[in-house]
Amino acid sequence: MNYDFFPLADKLRPKQLAEFEGQEHLTGRQKIIQALVQSGNLASMIFWGPPGTGKTTLARILVRETAYPSAEFSATVSGIGEIKKMMGKSLAARKEHGKPLVLFVDEIHHFNRNIQDAFLPYVERGDIILLGTTTENPAYKINRALLSRLKILELFPLKAEHLERILARALAFIAKHGGVDVRFTPEAEAVLIGYSNGDSRRLLNLVEIITQTADHREIVSETFVLDVIQNKVASYDRTGDDRYQYISALHKSVRNSDVDATLFWLYRMLEGGEDPLYILRRLLRMTVEDIGLADPDALRICLNAKQAYEFLGSPEGDLFLTEAVVYLAAAPKSNSLYLTDGKMKQIAEKYKMLPVPLQIVNPDNFIAAGKGAGKDYVYAHDCPEKTSLLETLPDGLPERGFYQPNDMGFEKNIKQRLAYWKKVKAEMAKTQKKSEPD
């Protein structure tokens, strides 16, 4: 068999948007990627998401379909000298092509802040369009000044239906270019899809290994696939895909309140040599995303674990991670804050033109005072109820109830408190209405 068509992940990389699988929230009809392609205009962006979700592919498709001049760099191998040399040619590229030069930087989070600063003036002037990919949260890894000039596009793990289509495409490609018909039992295919965990590269790499080792006269069985997987993941690669698969498994186990699974994935990572501080950072995220105000102590426990670990180091300090994950897995769960975050980003964008109501503007200068700033302001502590009917949301914003607590843990108390204040204000409004002259 001729294996010249490997690696599959590279050979099957989509060249056109129509071939791209997944990320419909970005690529679907009337979504941002479609809009950019149709308009032929690009803006500086960061593609953020787990491995194998299409970040690099999508960036390359955008450049290709909008016909911009471009240059590619990898932050893992390129230096500041090479970057500055290319940016210095951006003006000539713009004159020649009539469009700014697109600078595509893969794994941009590997650049330190000094190198990231070098992009800033060129992005500000529009001399270059910066497209970057990252598996790390841009809020922590990208300079704030640079980040403010970039649009963040978040990609998510691929769904089973996407992976199934990619698998079918891979098998057809192997049959055409390799001359062999690789077939899987339904159970084996299900294992393939499940193991891939939303990562197309992980799927294709596994298919490639199976193609090279299986007996092509027989249908590939579930047992054979499991044997290949076992051999492939016998060790933990903290610099590769395993890190992201295992931390995702840990996160989902905590979310599912499964203490046993949580401990298993924690120790798979620790015994594999993972940096405990990397795990602790993810645990901190879990405290707000999956627990929130249902148990405010979760955040304190994790911050204390981080401080204690930094004081003792490994291996003595590893036990603090055990304490933290057991607490998180056993804690009451709520994603109310996570849902509120997504909702409020949309609300803030939708109503970003609404001004602050004059009654809560400080009259600290004669211009503001002349406009009526601070007029009719009510100091809540002067009221017996310690609240007032003062309107603190701007006119033109009809939505309410942004935060919806559930009945788990301490969040049940928050729900009762919100209900209390709502009742107090309703009674105050009723009393005020009765006192008004007919």
C-alpha positions as CSV (number, residue, x, y, z in Angstrom):
1,M,0.0,0.0,0.0
2,N,1.2,3.5,-0.9
3,Y,1.2,5.8,2.2
4,D,2.3,8.9,0.3
5,F,-1.1,10.6,0.9
6,F,-0.5,10.7,4.7
7,P,-0.8,12.7,6.9
8,L,-4.5,12.7,6.6
9,A,-5.1,15.8,8.7
10,D,-3.0,17.8,6.2
11,K,-4.3,16.2,3.1
12,L,-8.0,16.6,4.0
13,R,-7.7,20.2,5.2
14,P,-10.6,22.1,3.6
15,K,-9.6,24.7,1.0
16,Q,-13.1,26.3,0.7
17,L,-15.7,27.4,3.2
18,A,-18.2,25.1,1.7
19,E,-16.0,22.1,2.7
20,F,-15.6,23.3,6.3
21,E,-17.2,21.2,9.0
22,G,-18.7,22.7,12.2
23,Q,-18.6,26.1,13.9
24,E,-22.0,27.1,12.4
25,H,-22.2,30.0,14.8
26,L,-19.4,31.6,12.8
27,T,-19.8,30.0,9.3
28,G,-23.6,29.7,9.0
29,R,-25.8,31.9,6.9
30,Q,-25.6,35.6,7.9
31,K,-22.9,34.8,10.4
32,I,-19.6,36.7,10.6
33,I,-17.4,34.4,8.4
34,Q,-20.0,34.3,5.7
35,A,-20.4,38.1,5.9
36,L,-16.6,38.7,5.6
37,V,-16.3,36.4,2.6
38,Q,-19.3,38.0,0.9
39,S,-18.0,41.6,1.6
40,G,-14.4,40.7,0.7
41,N,-13.2,42.7,3.7
42,L,-11.2,41.4,6.6
43,A,-10.6,42.6,10.1
44,S,-8.0,41.7,12.7
45,M,-9.2,38.6,14.6
46,I,-8.2,35.9,17.1
47,F,-9.5,32.4,16.5
48,W,-9.7,30.8,20.0
49,G,-10.6,27.2,20.7
50,P,-9.4,23.6,21.5
51,P,-7.1,21.7,19.1
52,G,-8.6,20.2,16.0
53,T,-11.6,22.5,15.7
54,G,-10.6,24.4,12.6
55,K,-8.9,27.6,13.8
56,T,-6.0,27.5,11.3
57,T,-8.1,26.1,8.5
58,L,-10.7,28.8,8.9
59,A,-8.2,31.6,8.9
60,R,-6.5,30.3,5.7
61,I,-9.9,29.9,4.0
62,L,-10.8,33.5,4.9
63,V,-7.5,34.8,3.4
64,R,-7.9,32.7,0.3
65,E,-11.5,33.6,-0.4
66,T,-11.1,37.3,0.2
67,A,-7.9,37.4,-2.0
68,Y,-5.7,39.3,0.5
69,P,-1.9,39.3,0.3
70,S,-0.7,37.2,3.3
71,A,2.3,35.9,5.2
72,E,2.2,33.0,7.7
73,F,4.2,32.6,10.9
74,S,4.2,30.2,13.7
75,A,4.8,31.7,17.1
76,T,6.6,28.6,18.2
77,V,9.5,29.1,15.7
78,S,9.4,32.7,14.4
79,G,11.3,35.5,16.1
80,I,10.8,39.2,16.4
81,G,13.3,40.0,13.7
82,E,11.5,37.9,11.1
83,I,8.1,39.5,12.1
84,K,9.4,43.1,12.0
85,K,11.0,42.5,8.6
86,M,7.7,41.3,7.1
87,M,5.7,44.1,8.7
88,G,8.2,46.6,7.2
89,K,7.1,45.3,3.8
90,S,3.4,45.8,4.5
91,L,3.2,49.3,2.9
92,A,4.7,47.9,-0.4
93,A,2.2,45.0,-0.3
94,R,-0.7,47.3,0.2
95,K,0.3,49.5,-2.8
96,E,0.8,46.4,-5.0
97,H,-2.4,44.6,-4.1
98,G,-4.7,47.5,-3.0
99,K,-5.3,45.7,0.3
100,P,-3.4,45.5,3.6
101,L,-1.1,42.5,4.2
102,V,-2.7,39.8,6.3
103,L,-0.2,38.5,8.9
104,F,-1.4,35.1,10.0
105,V,0.2,33.9,13.3
106,D,-0.4,30.4,14.5
107,E,-0.3,29.8,18.2
108,I,0.0,33.5,18.9
109,H,-0.1,33.0,22.7
110,H,3.5,31.7,22.5
111,F,4.7,35.2,21.6
112,N,5.7,37.2,24.7
113,R,4.2,40.6,25.4
114,N,7.1,42.5,23.9
115,I,6.7,40.7,20.6
116,Q,2.9,41.2,20.7
117,D,3.5,45.0,21.3
118,A,5.4,45.1,18.0
119,F,2.1,44.3,16.1
120,L,0.2,47.2,17.8
121,P,1.2,50.2,15.7
122,Y,0.8,48.3,12.4
123,V,-2.7,47.1,13.4
124,E,-3.7,50.5,14.6
125,R,-2.7,52.2,11.3
126,G,-4.3,49.5,9.3
127,D,-1.0,48.6,7.7
128,I,-1.6,44.9,8.5
129,I,-4.6,42.7,9.3
130,L,-3.6,40.4,12.1
131,L,-5.1,36.9,12.2
132,G,-4.0,34.8,15.2
133,T,-4.9,31.3,16.5
134,T,-4.7,30.2,20.1
135,T,-5.8,27.4,22.4
136,E,-5.4,29.7,25.4
137,N,-7.8,32.2,26.7
138,P,-6.9,35.5,24.9
139,A,-7.9,37.5,28.0
140,Y,-4.9,36.0,29.8
141,K,-2.4,35.5,26.9
142,I,-2.8,38.5,24.7
143,N,-1.9,42.1,25.5
144,R,-4.9,44.2,26.6
145,A,-4.0,47.0,24.2
146,L,-3.7,44.6,21.2
147,L,-6.7,42.6,22.3
148,S,-8.9,45.7,22.2
149,R,-8.2,46.0,18.5
150,L,-9.0,42.4,17.7
151,K,-12.3,40.5,17.2
152,I,-12.3,37.2,19.2
153,L,-14.0,34.3,17.4
154,E,-14.4,31.3,19.8
155,L,-14.5,27.8,18.3
156,F,-16.0,24.8,20.0
157,P,-15.3,21.1,19.9
158,L,-16.9,19.5,16.9
159,K,-20.1,17.6,17.3
160,A,-20.5,13.9,16.5
161,E,-22.3,14.6,13.2
162,H,-19.3,16.7,12.0
163,L,-16.8,14.0,13.0
164,E,-18.9,11.4,11.2
165,R,-18.8,13.3,8.0
166,I,-15.0,13.9,8.3
167,L,-14.5,10.2,9.0
168,A,-16.6,9.3,5.8
169,R,-14.5,11.8,3.8
170,A,-11.3,10.3,5.2
171,L,-12.3,6.7,4.3
172,A,-13.3,7.7,0.8
173,F,-9.9,9.5,0.4
174,I,-8.0,6.4,1.6
175,A,-10.0,4.2,-0.8
176,K,-9.3,6.5,-3.8
177,H,-5.6,7.3,-3.1
178,G,-4.5,4.3,-1.1
179,G,-6.5,1.6,-2.9
180,V,-7.9,0.0,0.2
181,D,-11.4,-0.1,1.6
182,V,-11.2,0.5,5.4
183,R,-14.4,-0.2,7.1
184,F,-15.5,0.0,10.7
185,T,-18.3,-1.8,12.7
186,P,-20.8,0.7,14.1
187,E,-19.4,0.0,17.6
188,A,-15.8,0.7,16.4
189,E,-17.0,3.9,14.7
190,A,-18.7,5.0,17.9
191,V,-15.4,4.5,19.8
192,L,-13.5,6.5,17.2
193,I,-16.0,9.4,17.5
194,G,-16.1,9.3,21.2
195,Y,-12.3,9.1,21.6
196,S,-11.9,12.1,19.3
197,N,-13.8,14.3,21.7
198,G,-14.6,17.0,19.2
199,D,-11.0,17.1,17.7
200,S,-10.9,16.3,14.0
201,R,-7.1,16.0,14.0
202,R,-7.2,13.5,16.8
203,L,-9.8,11.5,14.8
204,L,-7.7,11.6,11.5
205,N,-4.5,10.7,13.3
206,L,-6.2,7.6,14.8
207,V,-7.7,6.6,11.4
208,E,-4.2,6.9,9.9
209,I,-2.7,4.6,12.5
210,I,-5.5,2.1,12.1
211,T,-5.2,2.1,8.3
212,Q,-1.5,1.3,8.6
213,T,-2.0,-1.5,11.1
214,A,-5.4,-3.2,10.4
215,D,-6.0,-6.2,8.2
216,H,-7.9,-4.6,5.3
217,R,-9.6,-7.9,4.5
218,E,-11.7,-7.6,7.7
219,I,-14.0,-5.0,9.1
220,V,-12.2,-3.1,11.9
221,S,-13.7,-4.1,15.2
222,E,-14.3,-2.2,18.4
223,T,-11.6,-4.3,20.1
224,F,-9.0,-3.4,17.5
225,V,-9.7,0.3,17.9
226,L,-9.5,0.1,21.6
227,D,-6.2,-1.7,21.4
228,V,-4.8,1.0,19.2
229,I,-6.1,3.8,21.5
230,Q,-4.6,2.1,24.5
231,N,-1.2,1.9,22.9
232,K,-1.4,5.5,21.7
233,V,-2.3,7.1,25.0
234,A,-0.1,5.0,27.3
235,S,1.8,8.1,28.2
236,Y,0.6,11.7,28.8
237,D,1.8,14.4,26.5
238,R,1.6,17.7,28.4
239,T,2.5,19.7,25.3
240,G,0.1,18.0,22.9
241,D,-3.5,17.1,22.6
242,D,-3.6,14.9,25.7
243,R,-3.4,18.0,27.9
244,Y,-6.6,19.5,26.5
245,Q,-8.5,16.2,26.4
246,Y,-7.6,15.4,30.0
247,I,-8.3,18.8,31.4
248,S,-11.6,18.8,29.6
249,A,-12.4,15.4,31.1
250,L,-11.5,16.8,34.6
251,H,-13.7,19.8,34.1
252,K,-16.7,17.8,32.9
253,S,-16.3,15.3,35.8
254,V,-16.4,18.2,38.3
255,R,-19.5,19.6,36.5
256,N,-21.2,16.2,36.7
257,S,-20.4,16.0,40.5
258,D,-18.5,12.7,39.9
259,V,-15.8,12.6,42.6
260,D,-14.2,9.4,41.4
261,A,-13.9,10.5,37.8
262,T,-12.6,13.9,39.0
263,L,-9.8,12.3,41.1
264,F,-9.0,9.8,38.2
265,W,-8.4,12.6,35.7
266,L,-6.5,14.8,38.2
267,Y,-4.1,12.0,38.9
268,R,-3.7,11.0,35.3
269,M,-2.5,14.5,34.7
270,L,-0.3,14.8,37.8
271,E,1.3,11.5,37.3
272,G,1.9,12.4,33.7
273,G,4.0,15.4,34.8
274,E,1.4,18.2,34.2
275,D,2.1,21.6,35.9
276,P,-0.2,21.8,38.9
277,L,-0.6,25.5,38.4
278,Y,-2.1,24.9,35.0
279,I,-4.7,22.6,36.6
280,L,-5.4,25.1,39.4
281,R,-6.1,27.8,36.8
282,R,-8.8,25.6,35.3
283,L,-10.2,24.8,38.7
284,L,-10.6,28.5,39.4
285,R,-12.6,28.8,36.2
286,M,-14.8,25.9,37.3
287,T,-15.7,27.7,40.6
288,V,-17.4,30.5,38.7
289,E,-18.6,28.6,35.6
290,D,-20.2,25.6,37.2
291,I,-20.6,26.4,40.9
292,G,-20.8,30.2,41.2
293,L,-22.9,31.5,44.1
294,A,-24.3,28.1,44.9
295,D,-21.1,27.8,47.0
296,P,-19.0,30.9,47.3
297,D,-16.5,29.0,49.4
298,A,-15.4,27.1,46.2
299,L,-13.4,30.0,45.0
300,R,-11.8,30.5,48.4
301,I,-10.8,26.8,48.6
302,C,-9.1,27.0,45.2
303,L,-7.3,30.2,45.9
304,N,-6.1,28.7,49.2
305,A,-5.0,25.6,47.3
306,K,-3.0,27.7,44.9
307,Q,-1.3,29.7,47.6
308,A,-0.5,26.5,49.6
309,Y,0.8,24.7,46.6
310,E,3.1,27.7,45.7
311,F,4.4,27.6,49.3
312,L,5.1,23.9,49.4
313,G,5.6,22.9,45.8
314,S,5.5,19.3,44.5
315,P,5.0,16.6,45.6
316,E,3.9,17.8,49.1
317,G,1.7,20.5,47.7
318,D,-0.2,18.2,45.2
319,L,-2.5,17.1,48.0
320,F,-4.0,20.6,48.0
321,L,-5.2,20.0,44.5
322,T,-6.9,16.8,45.7
323,E,-8.7,18.7,48.4
324,A,-9.8,21.3,45.9
325,V,-11.2,18.9,43.3
326,V,-13.0,16.8,45.8
327,Y,-14.6,20.0,47.2
328,L,-15.6,21.2,43.7
329,A,-17.0,17.9,42.6
330,A,-19.1,17.6,45.8
331,A,-20.2,21.2,45.8
332,P,-23.8,22.3,44.7
333,K,-23.8,23.3,41.1
334,S,-25.0,26.4,39.3
335,N,-24.2,27.9,35.9
336,S,-26.3,31.0,36.5
337,L,-23.3,33.3,36.5
338,Y,-22.0,31.7,33.3
339,L,-25.4,32.2,31.6
340,T,-25.6,35.7,33.0
341,D,-22.1,36.5,31.5
342,G,-23.3,35.4,28.0
343,K,-26.5,37.3,28.3
344,M,-24.9,40.5,29.6
345,K,-22.4,40.6,26.8
346,Q,-25.3,40.7,24.3
347,I,-27.3,43.2,26.3
348,A,-24.3,45.5,26.8
349,E,-23.6,45.4,23.0
350,K,-27.3,45.9,22.1
351,Y,-27.7,49.0,24.4
352,K,-24.2,50.4,24.3
353,M,-25.5,53.8,23.1
354,L,-27.8,54.4,26.1
355,P,-26.5,57.1,28.5
356,V,-26.3,56.9,32.3
357,P,-29.5,58.3,33.7
358,L,-29.1,61.9,34.9
359,Q,-30.4,61.1,38.4
360,I,-27.3,58.9,39.1
361,V,-24.7,61.1,37.4
362,N,-22.5,63.0,39.9
363,P,-23.0,66.8,39.6
364,D,-19.2,67.3,40.1
365,N,-18.9,70.1,37.5
366,F,-21.1,73.0,36.3
367,I,-21.8,71.4,33.0
368,A,-23.2,68.2,34.5
369,A,-25.0,70.2,37.1
370,G,-26.6,72.4,34.5
371,K,-28.0,69.3,32.7
372,G,-29.7,68.2,35.9
373,A,-27.2,65.6,37.0
374,G,-28.0,64.2,40.5
375,K,-31.4,65.8,40.6
376,D,-34.0,63.5,42.3
377,Y,-31.2,61.2,43.5
378,V,-32.2,59.2,46.6
379,Y,-29.6,57.9,49.0
380,A,-30.8,54.4,49.8
381,H,-29.4,54.5,53.4
382,D,-31.7,57.4,54.2
383,C,-34.7,55.1,53.6
384,P,-36.0,52.8,56.3
385,E,-36.1,49.9,53.8
386,K,-32.4,50.7,52.7
387,T,-33.6,50.8,49.1
388,S,-35.6,53.3,47.0
389,L,-37.6,53.4,43.8
390,L,-34.8,55.3,42.1
391,E,-34.4,54.1,38.5
392,T,-30.8,53.2,38.0
393,L,-31.1,51.5,34.5
394,P,-31.3,53.8,31.5
395,D,-34.5,54.5,29.7
396,G,-34.9,52.3,26.6
397,L,-33.8,49.1,28.3
398,P,-36.9,47.0,28.8
399,E,-35.2,43.7,29.7
400,R,-34.9,42.7,33.3
401,G,-34.0,39.5,35.3
402,F,-30.5,39.2,33.9
403,Y,-29.3,36.9,36.7
404,Q,-31.5,33.9,37.5
405,P,-30.3,32.0,40.5
406,N,-31.3,28.4,41.0
407,D,-32.3,26.5,44.2
408,M,-28.9,24.9,44.8
409,G,-26.8,25.7,47.9
410,F,-26.2,29.3,48.9
411,E,-27.7,30.5,45.6
412,K,-31.1,29.6,47.1
413,N,-30.4,32.3,49.7
414,I,-29.5,34.7,46.9
415,K,-32.8,33.9,45.2
416,Q,-34.7,34.6,48.4
417,R,-32.8,37.9,48.9
418,L,-33.7,39.0,45.4
419,A,-37.3,38.1,46.0
420,Y,-37.2,40.1,49.2
421,W,-35.9,43.3,47.6
422,K,-38.5,42.9,44.8
423,K,-41.3,42.6,47.4
424,V,-40.0,45.6,49.3
425,K,-39.9,47.8,46.2
426,A,-43.4,46.6,45.2
427,E,-44.8,47.6,48.6
428,M,-43.0,51.0,48.4
429,A,-44.5,51.6,44.9
430,K,-47.9,50.6,46.2
431,T,-47.6,53.0,49.2
432,Q,-46.3,55.8,46.9
433,K,-49.2,55.4,44.6
434,K,-51.7,55.6,47.5
435,S,-50.1,58.8,48.7
436,E,-50.3,60.5,45.3
437,P,-53.2,63.0,44.9
438,D,-56.1,61.9,42.8
